[in-house]
Amino acid sequence: MDKIKMTTPLVEMDGDEMTRILWDWIKEILIKPYVDLKTEYYDLGLVNRDLTNDQVTIDASNATLKYGVAVKCATITPNQQRVEEYNLKSMYKSPNGTIRAILDGTVFRQPVLVNCVKPLIPTWEKPIVIARHAYGDIYKNSELKVEKGCTAELLVTDANGNQTKKLIYDFTDSDGIIMGMHNKDNSIKSFARCCFNYALDQKLDIWFSAKDTISKIYDHRFKDIFNEIFEAEYKEKFNEAGIEYFYTLIDDAVARVTRSKGGFIWACKNYDGDVMSDMIATAFGSLAMMTSVLVSPNGCYEYEAAHGTVTRHYYKYRNGEETSTNSVATIFAWTGALRKRGELDNLPELMAFADKLEKACIDTIEAGEITKDLLPLFCNDNIKPQVKNSRDFLLAIQKRL
């Protein structure tokens, strides 16, 4: 067959450890034999980030703004142990945080469902999409240890030098800790619009949850901005599409989600979305089956797996030992990016290829050819599952593709 042609490149962001190995195999086995792949390549592996003083992450983000679609491999966010392991010049920030800040995007995470892996919540029949605000809060906090006898205050100085103070706590009886967080109206507005646009695109109801009864200024601001934008810009569009938006407290949302059938978007603040996306992924089966897309308000898309670099498997691989690593979320990052590129460039063959590759993944798992993480979750009494190693799993998908 002739390879499927591309007209505009994807921005390709390579990564670290076991996912970097899978990245090359996915291209070799599942994409390049069928697609005349065009990418603008950026190596976001930790070694190259150190060599470029992390400029490569900024360059990759700006390229995404230029080309509109990116696909990213999982990357290491270094801690002190990683600084020593890689002999780094600095403890670099999260690449995802840098990319999210430059794209001003919202992260949407959705599980891949297969019939032979049943969710832990029996009522869940359809995917639950987590929309995570990708700016501020605890991820851009300032924090201090406080000694006994200190008084901690919030201090705000306006443009004219006038100051407003508010007591945090008087530490008369004990040492303690304090933390300052912030967010910005323009970022919250972008978050709201991204959520509403994605809901319209996917034809899904959207729930937003926070804790405005306790956080009467901070969380209440999120609630108010969502409501103002919905009423002014999206209410009629939602009515026409037959979908719903509503706000509820996050504890109520947790109860509703647990009792639901799925099939909606759950919008969360930054920390809430970070935690709840892992909970949703695990309850649906496996974090290795959770896809992630960063959507910016101006229509840029960056696709990746929701999981990390699978360090433990990488050390085994490096020692020559066999691994059985689930690559589904990384494959779906590629299919999401290829489908979006095909959609934007009017390339129906490329979109169809993405659909077929996803179906081949699901058919392979449902036929019982699986990776080791899915073995305890596999439930089809008519099929005896076969555990494949990392590369053979990809070859099994290729047969069906």
C-alpha positions as CSV (number, residue, x, y, z in Angstrom):
1,M,0.0,0.0,0.0
2,D,1.0,3.6,-0.5
3,K,1.8,5.4,2.8
4,I,-0.8,7.8,4.0
5,K,0.4,11.4,3.3
6,M,0.6,14.2,5.8
7,T,0.7,17.9,4.7
8,T,1.6,19.6,8.1
9,P,4.0,18.2,10.6
10,L,3.1,17.2,14.2
11,V,5.3,18.5,17.0
12,E,6.9,15.4,18.4
13,M,8.3,15.6,22.0
14,D,10.4,12.6,22.9
15,G,10.8,11.6,26.6
16,D,12.4,9.4,29.2
17,E,13.0,5.9,30.4
18,M,10.7,3.0,29.4
19,T,8.2,5.2,27.6
20,R,11.1,6.5,25.4
21,I,11.8,2.9,24.4
22,L,8.1,2.3,23.7
23,W,7.9,5.5,21.7
24,D,10.5,4.3,19.2
25,W,8.8,0.9,18.9
26,I,5.4,2.4,18.4
27,K,6.7,4.5,15.5
28,E,8.6,1.6,14.0
29,I,5.9,-1.1,14.3
30,L,2.5,0.8,14.2
31,I,3.0,4.1,12.4
32,K,5.9,4.4,9.9
33,P,4.9,1.4,7.9
34,Y,1.6,3.0,7.1
35,V,2.0,6.8,7.4
36,D,4.5,9.1,5.7
37,L,5.1,10.6,9.1
38,K,6.1,14.3,9.3
39,T,7.1,15.6,12.6
40,E,9.1,18.5,14.0
41,Y,11.2,16.7,16.6
42,Y,12.2,17.9,20.1
43,D,14.1,15.7,22.5
44,L,12.6,16.4,26.0
45,G,14.6,13.6,27.6
46,L,16.2,14.8,30.8
47,V,19.7,14.6,29.4
48,N,18.8,17.0,26.5
49,R,16.8,19.3,28.8
50,D,20.0,19.6,30.9
51,L,22.2,20.3,27.9
52,T,19.8,23.1,26.7
53,N,19.1,24.4,30.2
54,D,15.4,23.4,29.5
55,Q,15.2,25.7,26.5
56,V,14.1,22.7,24.4
57,T,10.8,22.6,26.4
58,I,10.1,26.2,25.6
59,D,10.9,25.7,21.9
60,A,8.6,22.6,21.7
61,S,5.8,24.6,23.3
62,N,6.2,27.5,20.9
63,A,6.3,25.0,18.0
64,T,3.0,23.6,19.2
65,L,1.5,27.2,19.1
66,K,2.8,27.4,15.5
67,Y,1.6,24.0,14.2
68,G,-1.4,23.4,16.4
69,V,-0.9,19.7,17.2
70,A,1.7,18.0,19.3
71,V,2.3,14.5,20.7
72,K,4.4,14.0,23.8
73,C,6.2,11.1,25.5
74,A,6.2,10.9,29.3
75,T,9.1,12.8,30.9
76,I,10.9,12.9,34.2
77,T,10.3,15.8,36.6
78,P,13.5,15.7,38.6
79,N,13.8,15.5,42.4
80,Q,17.0,15.6,44.3
81,Q,17.6,11.9,43.6
82,R,17.3,12.5,39.9
83,V,19.6,15.5,40.1
84,E,22.3,13.2,41.5
85,E,21.5,10.3,39.1
86,Y,21.8,12.4,36.0
87,N,24.3,14.9,37.4
88,L,22.0,17.8,36.4
89,K,22.9,21.5,36.5
90,S,19.5,22.3,38.1
91,M,16.4,20.7,39.5
92,Y,14.3,21.6,36.4
93,K,10.6,22.3,36.6
94,S,8.0,19.9,35.3
95,P,8.0,20.0,31.4
96,N,4.2,19.6,31.5
97,G,3.9,22.6,33.7
98,T,6.0,24.7,31.3
99,I,4.0,23.5,28.3
100,R,0.7,24.1,30.1
101,A,1.8,27.7,31.0
102,I,2.8,28.6,27.5
103,L,-0.3,27.0,25.8
104,D,-2.6,28.3,28.6
105,G,-4.3,25.0,28.3
106,T,-6.7,22.7,30.1
107,V,-5.9,19.0,30.5
108,F,-8.7,16.5,29.6
109,R,-8.1,12.9,30.7
110,Q,-10.2,10.0,29.5
111,P,-9.9,6.2,30.1
112,V,-9.8,3.7,27.3
113,L,-12.6,1.2,27.8
114,V,-12.4,-2.5,26.8
115,N,-15.1,-5.1,27.4
116,C,-12.9,-7.5,29.2
117,V,-11.7,-5.0,31.8
118,K,-14.6,-4.1,34.1
119,P,-14.6,-0.9,36.1
120,L,-14.4,-1.3,39.9
121,I,-17.6,0.8,40.0
122,P,-20.2,-1.5,38.5
123,T,-22.5,1.3,37.3
124,W,-19.9,3.0,35.1
125,E,-20.8,2.2,31.5
126,K,-19.2,5.2,29.7
127,P,-16.0,7.1,30.1
128,I,-15.7,9.9,32.6
129,V,-13.5,12.7,31.3
130,I,-11.5,14.7,33.9
131,A,-10.9,18.3,32.9
132,R,-8.1,19.7,35.0
133,H,-7.2,23.4,35.3
134,A,-3.6,23.6,34.4
135,Y,-2.5,26.8,36.1
136,G,-1.7,28.0,39.6
137,D,-3.0,26.9,43.0
138,I,-0.6,24.6,44.9
139,Y,1.6,24.1,41.8
140,K,2.8,27.7,41.9
141,N,2.6,28.1,45.7
142,S,4.9,29.8,48.2
143,E,5.4,28.1,51.5
144,L,7.4,28.6,54.7
145,K,8.1,26.9,58.0
146,V,7.0,29.1,60.9
147,E,8.6,29.1,64.3
148,K,6.5,29.3,67.5
149,G,5.9,32.9,68.5
150,C,5.6,34.2,64.9
151,T,2.5,35.9,63.4
152,A,1.7,35.1,59.7
153,E,-0.2,37.5,57.5
154,L,-1.3,37.9,54.0
155,L,0.0,41.2,52.5
156,V,-1.2,42.8,49.3
157,T,0.4,46.0,47.9
158,D,-1.6,47.8,45.2
159,A,-0.2,49.8,42.3
160,N,-0.2,53.0,44.4
161,G,1.6,51.4,47.3
162,N,-1.4,50.9,49.6
163,Q,-1.3,47.8,51.6
164,T,-4.0,45.3,52.8
165,K,-3.2,42.8,55.5
166,K,-5.1,39.8,56.7
167,L,-4.1,37.5,59.6
168,I,-3.4,33.9,58.6
169,Y,-2.5,32.6,62.1
170,D,-0.8,33.6,65.3
171,F,1.6,30.8,66.1
172,T,1.8,31.4,69.9
173,D,1.6,27.8,70.9
174,S,3.6,25.8,68.3
175,D,5.8,25.8,65.3
176,G,3.9,25.5,62.0
177,I,3.7,25.8,58.3
178,I,2.1,28.3,55.9
179,M,1.3,28.3,52.2
180,G,0.3,31.1,49.8
181,M,-1.6,30.2,46.5
182,H,-2.9,32.3,43.7
183,N,-4.8,32.1,40.5
184,K,-5.7,34.6,37.7
185,D,-9.1,35.6,36.3
186,N,-7.8,35.3,32.7
187,S,-6.6,31.8,33.3
188,I,-9.9,30.7,35.0
189,K,-11.8,32.2,32.0
190,S,-9.6,30.2,29.6
191,F,-10.2,27.1,31.6
192,A,-14.0,27.7,31.5
193,R,-14.1,28.3,27.8
194,C,-11.9,25.3,27.1
195,C,-14.2,23.1,29.1
196,F,-17.4,24.4,27.5
197,N,-15.9,24.1,24.0
198,Y,-14.7,20.6,24.6
199,A,-18.1,19.6,26.0
200,L,-19.8,20.9,22.8
201,D,-17.2,19.2,20.6
202,Q,-17.7,15.8,22.4
203,K,-21.5,16.3,23.0
204,L,-21.1,15.6,26.7
205,D,-22.6,17.1,29.8
206,I,-20.1,19.0,32.0
207,W,-20.0,19.2,35.8
208,F,-17.7,21.7,37.7
209,S,-16.9,21.2,41.3
210,A,-15.1,23.2,44.0
211,K,-15.6,24.1,47.7
212,D,-17.1,27.6,47.7
213,T,-18.9,27.1,51.0
214,I,-15.5,27.0,52.7
215,S,-13.4,29.0,50.3
216,K,-15.8,31.9,50.0
217,I,-13.4,34.1,47.9
218,Y,-10.9,31.8,46.2
219,D,-13.2,28.9,45.1
220,H,-16.2,31.1,44.8
221,R,-14.3,33.1,42.1
222,F,-14.0,30.0,40.0
223,K,-17.7,29.3,40.4
224,D,-18.7,32.8,39.5
225,I,-16.5,33.0,36.4
226,F,-17.8,29.6,35.1
227,N,-21.4,30.8,35.6
228,E,-20.9,34.2,34.0
229,I,-19.2,32.8,30.9
230,F,-21.8,30.0,30.5
231,E,-24.7,32.3,30.8
232,A,-23.3,34.9,28.4
233,E,-21.6,32.7,25.8
234,Y,-22.7,29.0,26.0
235,K,-26.2,28.6,27.4
236,E,-27.9,28.7,24.0
237,K,-25.3,26.5,22.3
238,F,-25.7,23.9,25.1
239,N,-29.5,24.0,24.7
240,E,-29.1,23.4,21.0
241,A,-26.7,20.5,21.5
242,G,-28.9,19.0,24.2
243,I,-26.2,18.9,26.9
244,E,-26.1,20.3,30.4
245,Y,-23.7,22.3,32.6
246,F,-24.1,22.5,36.4
247,Y,-22.0,23.4,39.4
248,T,-21.8,21.4,42.6
249,L,-19.6,21.1,45.7
250,I,-16.7,18.7,45.2
251,D,-17.8,16.3,48.0
252,D,-21.3,16.1,46.4
253,A,-19.6,15.6,43.0
254,V,-17.6,12.6,44.3
255,A,-20.9,11.0,45.5
256,R,-22.6,11.8,42.2
257,V,-19.7,10.4,40.1
258,T,-19.6,7.2,42.2
259,R,-23.3,6.6,41.5
260,S,-23.3,7.7,37.9
261,K,-23.2,5.7,34.6
262,G,-20.4,7.9,33.3
263,G,-20.5,9.7,30.0
264,F,-19.7,13.3,31.1
265,I,-16.9,15.7,31.7
266,W,-15.9,16.5,35.3
267,A,-14.1,19.8,35.5
268,C,-11.8,20.3,38.5
269,K,-9.3,22.8,39.9
270,N,-5.6,21.9,39.4
271,Y,-5.0,19.8,42.5
272,D,-8.4,18.2,42.5
273,G,-8.0,17.2,38.8
274,D,-4.5,15.8,39.5
275,V,-5.9,13.5,42.2
276,M,-9.2,12.6,40.7
277,S,-7.8,11.7,37.3
278,D,-5.7,8.9,38.9
279,M,-8.7,7.8,40.9
280,I,-10.8,7.6,37.8
281,A,-8.1,5.8,35.8
282,T,-7.5,3.2,38.5
283,A,-11.2,2.6,39.0
284,F,-11.7,2.1,35.3
285,G,-8.8,-0.4,35.3
286,S,-5.3,0.9,34.8
287,L,-3.5,4.2,34.7
288,A,-1.7,2.8,31.6
289,M,-5.1,3.1,29.8
290,M,-5.7,6.8,30.6
291,T,-5.3,9.2,27.7
292,S,-4.6,12.9,28.1
293,V,-4.9,16.0,25.9
294,L,-4.0,19.6,26.6
295,V,-6.4,22.0,24.8
296,S,-5.6,25.7,24.6
297,P,-8.3,28.4,24.2
298,N,-6.9,29.2,20.7
299,G,-7.3,25.7,19.4
300,C,-3.9,24.0,20.0
301,Y,-3.8,20.3,21.1
302,E,-1.0,18.4,22.9
303,Y,-1.6,14.6,23.3
304,E,0.2,12.3,25.8
305,A,-0.3,9.4,28.1
306,A,-1.5,10.3,31.6
307,H,1.1,8.1,33.3
308,G,4.8,8.6,34.0
309,T,8.0,7.1,32.5
310,V,7.6,3.6,34.0
311,T,11.0,3.8,35.8
312,R,10.9,0.3,37.3
313,H,10.4,-1.4,33.9
314,Y,13.2,0.8,32.4
315,Y,15.7,-0.4,35.0
316,K,14.8,-4.0,34.2
317,Y,15.0,-3.3,30.4
318,R,18.4,-1.7,30.9
319,N,19.6,-4.8,32.7
320,G,18.5,-7.0,29.8
321,E,15.4,-8.3,31.6
322,E,12.1,-8.8,29.9
323,T,9.3,-6.3,30.6
324,S,5.6,-6.4,29.9
325,T,4.7,-2.7,29.7
326,N,1.3,-1.5,28.7
327,S,1.7,1.0,25.8
328,V,-2.0,1.7,25.1
329,A,-2.1,5.3,26.5
330,T,1.0,6.2,24.5
331,I,-0.4,4.7,21.4
332,F,-3.6,6.6,21.9
333,A,-1.6,9.8,22.3
334,W,-0.3,9.2,18.8
335,T,-3.8,8.3,17.4
336,G,-5.3,11.4,19.0
337,A,-2.6,13.7,17.5
338,L,-2.8,12.0,14.0
339,R,-6.6,12.2,14.1
340,K,-6.6,15.9,15.0
341,R,-3.9,16.6,12.4
342,G,-6.1,14.8,9.8
343,E,-9.2,16.8,11.0
344,L,-7.4,20.2,10.7
345,D,-5.8,19.4,7.4
346,N,-8.9,17.6,5.9
347,L,-7.1,14.2,5.5
348,P,-9.8,11.6,6.0
349,E,-7.4,8.7,5.4
350,L,-5.2,9.9,8.3
351,M,-8.3,10.1,10.6
352,A,-9.4,6.6,9.5
353,F,-6.0,5.2,10.3
354,A,-6.1,6.6,13.8
355,D,-9.5,5.0,14.3
356,K,-8.3,1.6,13.0
357,L,-5.2,1.7,15.2
358,E,-7.3,2.3,18.3
359,K,-9.7,-0.5,17.3
360,A,-6.7,-2.8,16.8
361,C,-5.5,-2.1,20.3
362,I,-8.9,-2.8,21.8
363,D,-9.4,-5.9,19.7
364,T,-6.0,-7.3,20.8
365,I,-6.8,-6.9,24.5
366,E,-10.3,-8.3,24.1
367,A,-8.8,-11.3,22.3
368,G,-6.7,-12.0,25.4
369,E,-3.3,-10.8,24.2
370,I,-2.5,-8.4,27.1
371,T,0.3,-6.9,29.2
372,K,1.0,-8.1,32.7
373,D,-0.8,-5.2,34.4
374,L,-4.1,-6.2,32.9
375,L,-3.9,-9.9,33.9
376,P,-5.6,-9.4,37.4
377,L,-8.3,-7.3,35.7
378,F,-9.1,-9.5,32.8
379,C,-12.6,-11.0,33.0
380,N,-13.7,-13.2,30.1
381,D,-14.2,-16.8,31.1
382,N,-14.2,-17.9,27.5
383,I,-10.7,-16.7,26.8
384,K,-7.5,-17.7,28.5
385,P,-5.3,-14.5,28.5
386,Q,-1.8,-14.6,27.1
387,V,0.7,-12.2,28.7
388,K,2.9,-10.5,26.1
389,N,6.2,-8.7,26.6
390,S,6.4,-5.1,25.7
391,R,7.4,-5.5,22.1
392,D,5.3,-8.6,21.3
393,F,2.2,-6.7,22.5
394,L,2.9,-4.1,19.8
395,L,3.4,-6.9,17.2
396,A,0.1,-8.4,18.2
397,I,-1.6,-5.1,17.6
398,Q,0.1,-4.8,14.2
399,K,-1.3,-8.1,13.1
400,R,-4.9,-6.8,13.6
401,L,-4.0,-3.4,12.2
